Amino acid sequence: MSFLGNTKNNEVQILEFALDDNRYGIVVSIVSELLQYRAVQPMPRAPVYVEGIISPRNELMPVVDLAAYLKHGKSKQQELDIFIIAEILGKRTAFHVHKVIGMHLIPQDAIKKPDSSVFGDDYGIISGISIIEDKVVSILDFNKIISSIDSYSFEK
């Protein structure tokens, strides 16, 4: 699948994470680091899923609350949450998730194309689906997520 980029031996490395009891994946090649949850500076007039900004090592970056974006519930123990820092479309963005499960090397042929009748509105942002350790993991297209975050800009 083209969303996964070039892979060695037709395998893809995925970082699996959770929002509530739902499992998701991000292609590791765009992940630069993981950070423990910390206070976020809210931004006025930001969409509900844009939590605000953080400044690790004096670098300002937006925080996207993936639970809010995907319409999941709030974290029950926010102090245990994680930021996945990813470089997408030339910008570093922090994605707030509830839990990081681990990394997996998955054969490309084990990743199936999602069916729009099953995934409804999320169909466009789910690039693939795989079974990892008996759990269904939806692999998200973070380029589409960033592109869909409408007109709010952190550069204004």
C-alpha distance (Angstrom), angle and dihedral (degrees) to the residues before:
residue distance angle dihedral
M1 . . .
S2 3.77 . .
F3 3.83 96.6 .
L4 3.78 89.0 68.4
G5 3.79 95.0 61.1
N6 3.77 124.2 -149.3
T7 3.77 114.2 -19.1
K8 3.78 134.4 -175.9
N9 3.80 117.3 -117.7
N10 3.83 89.5 -1.6
E11 3.81 91.3 -72.5
V12 3.78 128.9 128.1
Q13 3.79 126.0 -151.3
I14 3.80 111.2 -137.0
L15 3.81 130.3 -173.0
E16 3.80 106.2 -144.6
F17 3.80 119.5 -149.7
A18 3.79 138.2 169.0
L19 3.78 136.9 -128.8
D20 3.79 107.6 -171.7
D21 3.82 102.8 -40.8
N22 3.81 94.2 -32.2
R23 3.81 120.1 107.4
Y24 3.78 123.9 -141.6
G25 3.77 137.0 171.9
I26 3.78 138.3 -146.1
V27 3.79 124.2 -163.5
V28 3.82 105.3 -106.9
S29 3.81 94.2 -137.8
I30 3.83 91.0 76.3
V31 3.83 95.5 44.8
S32 3.80 114.3 97.8
E33 3.81 100.5 174.6
L34 3.79 148.5 -24.4
L35 3.80 121.6 -121.4
Q36 3.78 131.4 -169.5
Y37 3.81 112.1 -112.7
R38 3.80 114.0 -86.1
A39 3.78 136.8 172.3
V40 3.79 114.5 -62.6
Q41 3.81 123.8 -147.7
P42 3.82 105.9 -130.8
M43 3.80 117.6 -130.8
P44 3.80 120.6 -140.0
R45 3.79 116.6 -112.0
A46 3.81 93.0 4.5
P47 3.81 119.1 149.1
V48 3.82 112.7 -93.9
Y49 3.82 91.7 -105.3
V50 3.82 93.1 54.3
E51 3.80 101.4 84.0
G52 3.80 93.8 -172.4
I53 3.79 133.1 -103.4
I54 3.78 138.8 -47.3
S55 3.78 128.6 -165.9
P56 3.79 111.9 -149.3
R57 3.80 109.0 179.9
N58 3.84 89.0 -2.5
E59 3.81 93.1 -62.6
L60 3.81 113.4 128.9
M61 3.78 114.5 -139.6
P62 3.80 135.1 165.3
V63 3.79 120.7 -110.8
V64 3.80 117.0 -139.8
D65 3.80 114.4 -161.8
L66 3.81 99.6 -142.3
A67 3.81 91.7 -168.4
A68 3.82 90.3 58.6
Y69 3.81 92.3 41.7
L70 3.82 91.9 51.9
K71 3.83 92.5 39.1
H72 3.81 97.3 -113.9
G73 3.79 126.1 142.1
K74 3.78 125.9 -85.1
S75 3.78 120.0 -88.1
K76 3.79 114.7 -88.3
Q77 3.82 93.7 -149.7
Q78 3.79 107.0 26.4
E79 3.80 92.6 175.8
L80 3.83 87.6 67.5
D81 3.81 94.6 49.8
I82 3.80 124.8 111.5
F83 3.79 136.4 -139.5
I84 3.80 114.4 -139.2
I85 3.80 105.8 -153.6
A86 3.79 110.7 -151.5
E87 3.78 133.8 176.6
I88 3.79 108.0 -134.8
L89 3.78 128.6 166.3
G90 3.80 89.5 -9.3
K91 3.83 95.2 -53.4
R92 3.78 132.5 99.6
T93 3.79 112.9 -129.8
A94 3.81 130.9 -179.4
F95 3.80 114.7 -134.7
H96 3.81 113.3 -159.0
V97 3.83 110.7 -140.2
H98 3.80 131.5 170.4
K99 3.79 98.7 -129.3
V100 3.80 141.1 -4.1
I101 3.80 111.4 -135.9
G102 3.81 101.7 -174.6
M103 3.79 147.7 -88.0
H104 3.79 124.3 -68.7
L105 3.79 135.0 -172.6
I106 3.80 105.8 -141.2
P107 3.81 128.5 -173.5
Q108 3.81 109.2 -117.8
D109 3.79 91.2 -126.5
A110 3.84 89.0 59.5
I111 3.82 89.5 64.0
K112 3.78 112.3 85.4
K113 3.78 128.7 -159.6
P114 3.83 111.8 -107.6
D115 3.79 120.8 -112.9
S116 3.82 114.9 -127.4
S117 3.81 91.5 -146.1
V118 3.82 89.7 61.5
F119 3.80 100.9 38.8
G120 3.81 101.1 37.1
D121 3.81 112.9 -179.2
D122 3.81 92.9 6.0
Y123 3.82 91.3 58.0
G124 3.82 94.5 97.4
I125 3.79 95.2 53.0
I126 3.79 97.2 43.5
S127 3.79 107.8 84.6
G128 3.77 98.3 179.1
I129 3.77 146.4 -11.9
S130 3.78 128.4 -135.0
I131 3.78 138.0 171.9
I132 3.80 110.3 -122.7
E133 3.80 118.6 -179.8
D134 3.83 90.8 -19.4
K135 3.83 92.8 -51.7
V136 3.79 127.3 111.4
V137 3.81 108.7 -121.2
S138 3.81 119.9 -166.4
I139 3.79 110.7 -151.7
L140 3.79 108.5 -144.2
D141 3.79 126.2 -143.1
F142 3.80 100.4 -132.0
N143 3.82 92.4 -174.5
K144 3.82 88.2 62.8
I145 3.80 92.1 44.9
I146 3.80 92.2 53.3
S147 3.81 91.8 43.3
S148 3.81 90.7 51.4
I149 3.79 94.4 52.3
D150 3.74 92.6 103.7
S151 3.76 131.6 -138.2
Y152 3.80 100.4 -36.4
S153 3.80 108.8 115.6
F154 3.78 128.7 -170.2
E155 3.78 90.4 -156.1
K156 3.81 96.5 67.3
